[in-house]
Amino acid sequence: MHRMNKSIGIVTKSLGVGGAEKQSLLLARSLKKKYPVLVIVQGKAKSSDVKNLRFAEEEKIDYVFLKGSFFRRAWQLQRIIRKNNIKIVFTYLPIDNLLTGVVSYFTRIEFIGGVRNCTLPPLKKLLIKILHHTTMKYLLFNNQIGKEQLVSEGFSPKKSIVITNFPNTSIPPPRHRKPSETIKIITVSRYNANKDYLTSLRAIRFLLDNFKLRTKLKYFAVGWGPLEDQLRSWIRELELEPYTELVRMPKSVDPYLEDADIYLCSSILEGFSNSIMEALGHSLPVIATDVGDNKYMVRDGHNGFITKPGAFQVMAAKLNELIEDPVKRTEFGIKGYELLNSEFSTTKIENQYISLIDSIK
């Protein structure tokens, strides 16, 4: 039964491709079990991702698009809040924080803002800090490192809460992979500077040149982004064409994760990695850099290895260790799967949101 005094709004920049956009829909799916929920979209309908629209339709999530300039969208938002008797509004991104913060001055909503990165540019940080100390009821972080950093810079610890991301998809059963002739290493992320694909490629090159591999090797870079041409150039320069495949925006990453043996993350900047979470859900051992909350998801020597950013030689050695030991790959994969289900399950995240909502009088 809906608790009618706690109608929920979720303001999101768009329904396009992106982590915050997907998390907004996943939050709506969870909360609508107990509360009336409306997703309020700032971006244009035509920029929406087909998969997100299909998800909203299948899950019967109500959503509405705002139109026009910032001030026109603010006017529309306050009307929607009043019409739907919305009491609490969640946001994830700076532009959504700003719009909701302005509107909260003229409505009686409880505004719960969001930060999804472990670092913020100075102007965005200043904006969110002002909102945090004025209109926000709470500020939600999806990563512990980000919270610790901003609290050290003057954000209120009492108003700062960590709730990690929802898993993007339903978690398949745990998998015990059989040794194969070709070891498949996979990275799923955008092709941008923060993901530092060059380190991953150098690790593959170093692995091939310095370790006597007894199996064939294939590296899959699954994603999209502005550095695609640069990535192809690096592959050519490092002579990795026979060992590397770029998979651009597949309909689903699940088949590639199911077929892989090792997940590799060489990022120099992360918050809470959805891609690592998906890798754990597919019972994959993970090698990841010590950035963001990676160390909470990948426990060194337990379900994978943690390396320093840029340390491609160390990364190559850890890859070799897993390649040479199929038993360890399986053990790490199962332990990662168990960690995901105990620490980052949909049910646990959902209950954290419900407890937060119910604590607001």
SULNOR-V444829 format. One record per helix or strand of 3 or more residues. SS is the DSSP state (h for helix, s for strand). FROM is the first residue (numbers start at 1). TO is the last residue. If there is no record, write none. Layout:
# SULNOR-V444829
SS FROM TO
SS FROM TO
This chain:
# SULNOR-V444829
h 4 6
s 7 12
h 19 31
s 37 41
h 45 47
h 50 58
s 63 65
h 70 83
s 86 91
h 94 104
s 110 115
h 122 133
s 136 141
h 144 151
s 160 162
s 182 188
h 193 195
h 197 210
s 216 223
h 228 237
h 241 243
s 244 248
h 254 259
s 262 265
h 274 281
s 285 289
h 294 297
s 304 307
h 312 323
h 326 343
h 346 359
